[in-house]
């Protein structure tokens, strides 16, 4: 049986690196794609991707890894990453996108450049990678039976002070997964989201007194099995789902849903809404921002 092959974007560090190694330990071949930037997305270095690929080749029997240096949010680089997998392993079974950067700032001081960089890295990269992968699968004469795409979001999607761009981009990833999984269901392409929590370079960039946990308390390696499962054929009946993984826990994040409804047979006015709103709300918390302060 031919070993499956996966493309892990953002695989040069952190959660992407441990996921690539988990896939390799499970018998898969892996392309490690990374631009090698700093946490804020500046700079570039082919070294991290090459080092993770070297470690897999040296330490994990039966697996092979190759490195790809590129920016997944660039359409040409995304195409090239897919082609790297096909040239190296003659197949592509799945893509996982861990690409992410941090450029925090309050809404009144956040620059256009910082907003665009965060949205491009987190959200556009999923679009370019999915498009490239699906174009290949649709045109292939004999694509793998199980084809999967894993978009990685963040708990930051729930909203944090000073992370308007980061929260918006990561919440967008969850909407992306809902739409893409529906669109690609009849194409036999599974699309899921992972919301992981583990100690990474991003955690390390937070001042020590504000870090939510240590590496020992929340090792990134604990997240890797969930990511590998969602990519593998073992989860062949799972699509359109957002899975959370942190430490010893794994869970499902609920989908947005309407939780309260009011009906006015003759339509609403500002005044009638004001009179009815408390009964419509029926105890639902309308001042949720206190939890972030």
N, C-alpha and C positions, 0 to 999 in steps of 0.2 A: 504494500500500500504506500502511495506517495505521501510524504509528509506535507501537512498544510503549510502555507506561507502567509505571514501577516506583515503588514506595514504598521509600525508604531511611530507616529509623529510626536515630536517632543520626547523622544526616547533616550535622549542623552543625559537626562538627570531625573532625579526624584521618582514620581509615580510612574512616569513613562518607562524609565530604566528598569524598575523592578518588575513592571508588567512584561516587558520584553524578555526578561530572564525567566519569568514564570511560564510564558508561552514556550520558550526554548526547553525548559525542564519537562514540559508536557509533550515534547517531541516535535515541535514546530520549527520551521526555519523563519528567520525574522530579518526584516529590513529596519534598521534604526535610522530614522530621519530626524535631523535637528539642525537648526541654524546656529546653535551655540551662543545665544545672546546672554546678556546679564538679565537679572530678574525684571528690569524695567524695559527690556526689549532692545537695548542698545548693544552695539558691538556684534561680532560674529566670530565663530571659531569652529572649525570642523573637528576639533579634538574630542569633545564629549561623545559624539556619535561613534567615532572611530574606537574610542576606549571601551564603550559598552559592547560594541560588536567584537572587539578583541577578547574581552572577558568571557563572553558567551562561547566563542570558539575555543578558548583555552580551558574553560572550567566545566562546560556542559557537554557530555558525550552524546553523540547522535544528532546534535543540532548545528546549524550553520547560520551565521549572521553576516550581513554586509551593512556598511554605513552609507548614508546618503546625506549630503550637505545641501540644505535648501530651505527656502521660506515657503511653507505650505499655503500661505494666503496669496501667493503669487501663482496664477493659473499655470504658467509654464513649469514652475518648480513642482507643483502638485502633479502635473502630468509626468514629469521626470521621475518623481518618487514612485509612482505606479509602475512606470517602465522599468525602474531598477529592480523591483520585485519580480517582474516577468522575465527580465533578462537573467537574473540570478537563479530563480527557482522555477521558472516556466509556469507559474500559476500565482493567483492571488485569492486567498480565502477571506480575508477581512482586513479592515483598517481601523486603527484606534488613534484618536487625535487628542493628545495631551498638551498641545501647544497652548501656552498661556504666559501672560506678563502682568505686572502690576505697575500702574501709574495712578496712585491715589491723589485725590484733591477734592476740596469742597466745590459744589456746583458753581459758585461765583468766581472761583479761581482756576478751574480746570480749563486747560487750553484746548483749542481745536485739535492740535497735533496729538495731545495725549489721548483725547477721546477717540480719535480716528485710529490710533495705534492699537488701543485695547480692543476696540470693536473688530478691527481687521484681523488681529491675531486670534481672538477667541471665536468669532462668528463667521467671518468670511472664509477662514481656513477650512471650516467644516463644509461649506458650500463647494469650494474648489476641489477638495479631496473627494467628496461624495460624487460630484459630477464626473470627475476623472475615472473613479472606480466603476461607477455604473455604466459609463460609456464603454469601458473595456468589457464588463460582464455581458452587456447586451450584444456586443459584436463578436464575442468569443465563440468559436465553434463548439467547444466543450468546457464550459465554465464549471467550477466546483459546485457540487449540489447545494452546499450550505455557504451562503455569502452574507457577510455581516459587516456592519459599520457601527462603531462605538464612538459617540461624541461625549466628551468629558466636560461637565459643567462644574459648578461649585456651590457650596452653601451660601456663598456671597450673593447668589441670585436672589436670596430672600431679602437682601438689602442691608447695607452697613453704612454708617456715617463715613463720608470721605471716599466712598467707592461707587460713585454714580455710574461711571463708565464700566467698571468691572461687573457690577450687579446687572446693568442693562445688557451687556454682552452675554453674560452667563444665563440670564433669564431667556434671552433670545435663543440660546442653544436648545433649551427645553421646548420652545415652540417649534424650532427647526426639526427636532426629533419627532414631534407629534405629526407634523405635516409630511415629512419625508417617509416615515414608516407607513403612513396611509397610502401615499403615492406609489411606493415601491413594493407593496405587499404582493401584488400580482406579478411583479418581476422577480419574486422569490429572493428579495434582498431584505434582510432584517436590519432595522435601525433602532438602537437603544441609546439611552443616556446613562452615564455614571456620575454620581455626585459623591466624590471621595473625600475623606478627611484623613490626612496623615502629615507627618512632619516633613517639610520640604524646604527648598531654598526660600520660598515665599514666607514660610513660617519663620525662618531664621532671620529674615529681613525686618521682622517686627521687633521693636525694643524688648529686651529680655523680660522686663517687668510686666509687659502686656501680652506676652505669648500665652496662648490658651493651654498649651501642654508642651512637654518635652518630647524628644525623639523616642526616648525609652517608653513613654506613656502611649505614644501614638505612632509606631513605626510605619513607614510607607509600605513596607513589605506585606502588612496585613491587608492592604487594599488589593494587591495584585491578583489573588485568586478570583475575586469578583469580576475584575476586568477580563481575565482569561476565560472565565465561564461564559460571559456574555458574548465573547467572540467565537466560542467553540461550537461544534455541532451538538454538544450536550444541551445547549439552550435553543435548539432548533424551533421550538414553539413559542419563543419569547421575542416579541417585537413591539415597539412603541412604548416601552416601559422605562421609567426612571428609577434606577437602583441606587440606594445609598450604601456606602461601605465605610466603616470607621472602626479601627481596633477589632474587637471581637464581635461587632454588630454588623448586620446586613439588613436592609429594609427596602421598602417600596415607597417612593414619594408620591403622594396623591396628585391627581390631575385637578386643574382649576374647575370649579363647579359653582353653579348658582346656589347660594345657601339660604337666601330669603327672597320671598316674592310677595308683591302687593298688586292687586288688580282694581282698577277703577273702570267701570263699564262705560262711563262717558268721557274717559280720558283724564289726564292729570293736569293740575295747575300747580304753581309754586305753593300757593296757600294750602291746597288739599294734600300735597306731598308733606308739607310741614306738619299738618295735623295727624297724618297717618304714619309718619316715619318711625316713631317710637314703636308702634305695634308691628310694623314691617320688620324692623331690626330685631325685636323680640330678644333682647339681651346680647345680641352680637356685638363684640368689641369693636368700636369705631375709632379708638385711639391707640393703635397698636405700636406707634413709634416709640413709646416709652421703653420698650424692651431693648432698643438699640442705644440708649443714652446712658 
